[in-house]
Every structure is written in C-alpha cells, then in structure tokens.
Amino acid sequence: MDLWHHEFWGNADDTEVVPTRCPYAHDFHSLHFYIRTRIQSWTFEVQCSMFIPMSIATKTGDSGTTALLYGKRVPKTHIRVITYGQVDELGSALGLCRAHTQDDSAKAIIREVQGELVYLMSEIATDDADQARFHEKYAEEAISATAVDRLTQQIEDKEAIGGGFKGWTYAGETIAQAFFDQARTTCRRTERALVALKESGADVRPELLQYLNRLADLLWLLGREHE
C-alpha cells in the first residue's frame, strides 16, 4: 500500500484526511463522505453522512515509491520513510504494552503517547518545503516543549517513589515488563533514526528528539514497575 497517498494527504483540491483523535466532518465538493484509512498501524476516521467503500490497496506504491504529506513522492527507502516507519513500529510496540499491563495509570500514559506519536510521525513525513504548512495547520497538535515537560515530570514522579536506576535488568520477568523493555529499545532505535534524518540535512525540531529521549527513559521506569 502507498501509505501516504496523495488522495489522502494533498491532491489537486488540497483535500486532506488529517490525523485526529476524534471523528469530524469533512466537506469535499459539497458531498459528505465517511473515509477510514490506515497509515501503517494508525487508524484515522472522518465522520460524515454517507459511506464510500475504498480499497486499502491503492497500488500507487507498486513501483517502490510513496507520497509524503502534501504529495511529494519519494522512494520507500528514503530516510524520511524509514524514520516515520520507525515511529510506526514504536506505536505498535506501545500497543503491546498497553494490551498487557494491568495498571490503569500506565495504560493512560501509553495511550496519550500513542496519540502524540501520530503527529510526530506526520511531521517527519512532511518535506522541509512543506513544514510551514504543516505547522500552520497543526500548531496545537505538534510535539511541543509542553509534551516534553510532561514526560519529564512523569519520570521525576516515578523516581521520587523509588523507581530510579538501580543497575541493569533483564527483560522477561513478566510479559508486560518484556514488552515495555521492547518498546524502550524500539524507541531508542527510532531516536537514532531521527538523528540520522537530522544529520542528512533535514530540518528536525529539537522537541522531537527531546520527546523520544524522555519517552525511552519513561519506558525504562515503566518496565521496572512491571517486574
């Protein structure tokens, strides 16, 4: 599947299906549609008045290219595609954590992070030339210093009750702990991919790197809570 097909992310009519936590109405040529599509593991919905069936197989990626946000096509081996694919993997790994933990607080933390990763992935999937356009539209949803500060505070809160670093541990004490440690290492791999994107010359905001760095630390602490 062409994961960022221009029919969704920016066509001649500048029509988009945008990442959102809540369904909403969208008008296209004065006709309401209900569209449901997936960006790899992420599901977004547009709630409207009639259903138009569509295939998940767009076939536009059969040649090995895909479209970034707003329509620019690149090879599927492009560093942006690799990087936002890593974010997608991270979101899936967090889903395993959320499915296996019995801690409602941990579930809430992970669900909030999963929602924020949608916008982090979307920002990475936007070419530098379109970043201003992205931030104009998603200024409130984009990863911010506030989100980084929230993760930092969650780390400090857990360390304050005895959850600090006490030496190396081994994954597998419980199923949930193993999944949290897997998510942590996936987060670190995602962070390295984002650094590589930055080193390639792409414009990467510091908040994105800070967010992933904090998230990996928080996942380590959550893993210890599930031993």
JORA-V891499 format. One record per backbone hydrogen bond with DSSP energy under -1.0 kcal/mol. CO is the residue of the C=O (numbers start at 1). NH is the residue of the N-H. If there is no record, write none. Layout:
CO&NH + CO&NH
This chain:
1&3 + 2&5 + 5&8 + 5&9 + 6&10 + 8&17 + 9&70 + 11&14 + 24&47 + 28&31 + 31&28 + 34&52 + 35&46 + 37&44 + 39&42 + 42&39 + 44&37 + 46&35 + 50&34 + 56&58 + 59&62 + 61&64 + 64&76 + 66&74 + 68&71 + 72&68 + 74&66 + 75&78 + 78&82 + 79&83 + 80&84 + 81&85 + 82&86 + 83&87 + 84&88 + 85&89 + 86&90 + 87&91 + 88&92 + 89&93 + 90&94 + 91&95 + 92&96 + 93&97 + 94&98 + 95&99 + 96&100 + 97&101 + 103&107 + 104&108 + 105&109 + 106&110 + 107&111 + 108&112 + 109&113 + 110&114 + 111&115 + 112&116 + 113&117 + 116&120 + 117&121 + 118&122 + 119&123 + 120&124 + 121&125 + 123&126 + 125&69 + 127&130 + 128&131 + 130&134 + 131&135 + 132&136 + 133&137 + 134&138 + 138&142 + 144&148 + 145&149 + 146&150 + 147&151 + 148&152 + 149&153 + 150&154 + 151&155 + 152&156 + 153&157 + 154&158 + 155&159 + 156&160 + 158&163 + 159&162 + 174&178 + 175&179 + 176&180 + 177&181 + 178&182 + 179&183 + 180&184 + 181&185 + 182&186 + 183&187 + 184&188 + 185&189 + 186&190 + 187&191 + 188&192 + 189&193 + 190&194 + 191&195 + 192&196 + 193&197 + 194&198 + 195&199 + 196&200 + 197&202 + 198&201 + 205&208 + 206&210 + 207&211 + 208&212 + 209&213 + 210&214 + 211&215 + 212&216 + 213&217 + 214&218 + 215&219 + 216&220 + 217&221 + 218&222 + 219&223 + 220&224 + 221&225 + 224&227
